[in-house]
Amino acid sequence: RVKELKRGALIIITTASGKQMKYQVTNAVQVTPDQVQYILPTGKEQVTLVSCIGDNVVQNGSVTKKYRLITIAEPVK
C-alpha cells in the first residue's frame, strides 16, 4: 500500500533492537527505471522506498514494469 502514502505521512522503522526511527514522507514520484537520480546517495539521511507498483501497472490488459514509484521520507526532528 506504498502508493497510498501522501506527503506528510509518518513512517516508523523499528530496528532489531527495538529502537524506533520516525520519518515523514516528503516526496512521491512515478518514474521510469532509467531515472536513477532518485535512488542515488544524497549526502543526507532519508528513507527511499522503491516499488514496482505505480498507478499504471496494468496497461492494455497486461502488467507493465515500465514505472517505479519512488517514495522519499526524511527524519522527523
KOLKOLVEX-251696 format. One line per 10 residues: number of its first residue (from 0); for each residue y, x, z of N, C-alpha, C. Coordinates in nm, 3 decimals, always signed. Atoms other than C-alpha are relative to their C-alpha. Example, Ala and Ser with C-alpha at 12.3 -4.5 7.8 and 13.67 -1.06 7.14 Angstrom:
2
0	-0.119/+0.089/+0.000/-0.450/+1.230/+0.780/+0.120/+0.090/+0.000; -0.119/-0.082/-0.006/-0.106/+1.367/+0.714/+0.109/-0.077/+0.073;
This chain:
77
0	-0.120/+0.082/+0.000/+0.000/+0.000/+0.000/+0.126/+0.086/+0.000; -0.115/-0.092/+0.003/+0.227/+0.301/-0.050/+0.114/-0.058/-0.083; -0.108/+0.051/+0.086/+0.417/+0.123/-0.327/+0.086/-0.105/+0.070; -0.078/+0.097/-0.076/+0.537/-0.131/-0.067/+0.103/+0.066/+0.092; -0.096/-0.070/-0.085/+0.728/+0.138/+0.127/+0.138/+0.000/-0.066; -0.137/+0.003/+0.050/+1.102/+0.093/+0.085/+0.083/+0.105/+0.072; -0.092/-0.095/-0.063/+1.392/+0.325/+0.164/+0.030/-0.047/+0.142; -0.023/+0.031/-0.141/+1.431/+0.339/+0.542/-0.128/-0.029/+0.077; +0.128/+0.027/-0.068/+1.063/+0.263/+0.617/-0.041/+0.121/+0.084; +0.043/-0.105/-0.092/+0.913/+0.463/+0.902/-0.145/+0.038/-0.029;
10	+0.135/-0.054/+0.015/+0.606/+0.685/+0.850/-0.027/+0.084/+0.125; +0.038/-0.077/-0.119/+0.431/+0.818/+1.161/-0.128/+0.075/-0.031; +0.117/-0.085/+0.022/+0.192/+1.109/+1.124/-0.048/+0.048/+0.137; +0.059/-0.043/-0.126/-0.044/+1.181/+1.413/-0.092/+0.118/-0.026; +0.081/-0.120/+0.018/-0.192/+1.531/+1.437/-0.131/-0.014/+0.076; +0.130/+0.000/-0.068/-0.544/+1.609/+1.558/+0.016/+0.009/+0.152; -0.024/-0.013/-0.144/-0.395/+1.695/+1.898/+0.069/-0.122/+0.061; -0.063/+0.122/-0.049/-0.228/+1.354/+1.923/+0.152/-0.002/-0.009; -0.146/-0.005/+0.015/+0.132/+1.466/+1.857/+0.041/-0.091/-0.116; -0.050/+0.087/+0.105/+0.328/+1.211/+1.657/+0.131/+0.054/-0.056;
20	-0.122/-0.042/+0.069/+0.589/+1.308/+1.399/+0.048/-0.118/-0.083; -0.056/+0.116/+0.068/+0.823/+1.044/+1.257/+0.086/+0.042/-0.119; -0.074/-0.026/+0.123/+0.962/+1.040/+0.905/+0.051/-0.133/-0.055; -0.059/+0.119/+0.059/+1.186/+0.794/+0.724/+0.006/+0.017/-0.152; +0.001/-0.006/+0.146/+1.147/+0.715/+0.354/+0.143/+0.006/-0.051; -0.133/-0.018/+0.057/+1.449/+0.840/+0.162/+0.003/-0.024/-0.151; +0.005/+0.017/+0.146/+1.329/+0.803/-0.198/-0.139/-0.041/-0.043; +0.127/+0.036/+0.063/+1.056/+0.643/-0.405/+0.028/-0.014/-0.149; -0.027/-0.002/+0.143/+1.034/+0.703/-0.778/-0.131/+0.004/-0.078; +0.116/-0.002/+0.088/+0.782/+0.638/-1.054/+0.026/+0.104/-0.108;
30	-0.019/-0.110/+0.093/+0.734/+0.945/-1.273/-0.126/+0.020/-0.084; +0.117/-0.041/+0.078/+0.504/+1.087/-1.538/-0.054/+0.130/+0.061; +0.060/-0.118/-0.063/+0.262/+1.367/-1.437/+0.071/+0.131/-0.029; -0.069/-0.125/+0.033/+0.478/+1.632/-1.608/+0.132/+0.017/+0.076; -0.124/-0.009/-0.077/+0.777/+1.559/-1.381/-0.030/+0.060/+0.138; +0.048/-0.068/-0.121/+0.664/+1.814/-1.122/+0.111/+0.037/+0.098; -0.109/-0.037/-0.090/+1.009/+1.873/-0.972/-0.007/-0.077/+0.132; +0.010/+0.081/-0.121/+0.927/+1.602/-0.718/-0.102/+0.055/+0.101; +0.103/-0.054/-0.090/+0.634/+1.799/-0.572/+0.017/+0.149/+0.026; -0.027/-0.141/-0.025/+0.783/+2.148/-0.573/+0.062/+0.019/+0.138;
40	-0.063/-0.026/-0.130/+0.893/+2.313/-0.245/+0.151/-0.023/-0.005; -0.143/+0.031/-0.005/+1.241/+2.206/-0.136/+0.076/+0.089/+0.098; -0.066/-0.083/-0.100/+1.310/+2.452/+0.145/+0.037/-0.076/+0.126; -0.025/+0.079/-0.120/+1.333/+2.171/+0.399/-0.124/-0.081/+0.032; +0.115/+0.079/-0.042/+1.085/+1.969/+0.599/+0.008/-0.140/-0.059; +0.010/+0.136/+0.049/+0.973/+1.650/+0.430/-0.146/-0.032/-0.027; +0.133/+0.045/+0.039/+0.664/+1.445/+0.353/+0.014/-0.055/-0.141; +0.001/+0.049/+0.137/+0.588/+1.385/-0.015/-0.136/-0.064/-0.026; +0.123/+0.072/+0.030/+0.329/+1.119/-0.095/-0.008/-0.017/-0.151; +0.022/+0.014/+0.143/+0.184/+1.124/-0.447/-0.113/-0.098/-0.020;
50	+0.100/+0.104/+0.024/-0.001/+0.817/-0.565/-0.016/-0.022/-0.149; +0.027/+0.031/+0.140/-0.165/+0.743/-0.898/+0.034/-0.146/-0.030; -0.022/+0.143/+0.018/-0.073/+0.381/-0.843/+0.149/-0.030/+0.001; -0.137/+0.044/+0.012/+0.267/+0.283/-0.972/+0.002/-0.148/-0.034; -0.012/+0.143/+0.030/+0.393/-0.058/-1.079/-0.072/-0.039/-0.129; +0.057/+0.033/+0.130/+0.243/-0.035/-1.429/-0.138/+0.059/-0.019; +0.134/-0.058/+0.007/-0.116/+0.066/-1.356/-0.083/-0.063/-0.110; +0.078/+0.067/+0.104/-0.265/-0.194/-1.591/+0.091/-0.025/-0.119; -0.073/+0.021/+0.124/-0.139/-0.182/-1.948/-0.098/-0.043/-0.107; +0.086/+0.052/+0.106/-0.294/-0.386/-2.227/-0.143/-0.021/+0.047;
60	+0.132/+0.032/-0.052/-0.587/-0.485/-2.005/-0.081/+0.117/+0.049; +0.076/-0.115/-0.051/-0.688/-0.132/-1.904/+0.089/+0.082/+0.094; -0.071/-0.083/-0.098/-0.595/+0.113/-1.630/+0.060/+0.121/-0.070; -0.065/-0.118/+0.055/-0.345/+0.384/-1.724/+0.028/+0.100/+0.112; -0.035/-0.105/-0.096/-0.290/+0.716/-1.549/+0.131/+0.065/-0.042; -0.123/-0.050/+0.056/+0.047/+0.756/-1.716/+0.107/+0.026/+0.106; -0.105/-0.008/-0.100/+0.253/+0.718/-1.399/-0.052/+0.045/+0.136; +0.026/-0.034/-0.140/+0.265/+0.858/-1.047/+0.115/-0.061/+0.081; -0.103/+0.048/-0.090/+0.451/+0.704/-0.758/+0.023/+0.109/+0.103; -0.037/-0.105/-0.095/+0.632/+0.970/-0.554/+0.086/-0.064/+0.109;
70	-0.075/+0.053/-0.114/+0.749/+0.867/-0.206/+0.035/+0.118/+0.091; -0.046/-0.113/-0.080/+0.959/+1.115/-0.007/+0.059/-0.052/+0.132; -0.051/+0.039/-0.132/+1.032/+1.089/+0.366/+0.047/+0.126/+0.073; -0.058/-0.112/-0.075/+1.246/+1.312/+0.588/-0.013/-0.026/+0.149; +0.018/+0.015/-0.144/+1.215/+1.379/+0.961/+0.105/-0.089/+0.063; -0.093/+0.081/-0.079/+1.370/+1.129/+1.200/+0.052/+0.089/+0.111; -0.062/-0.088/-0.102/+1.610/+1.320/+1.424/+0.026/-0.076/+0.127;
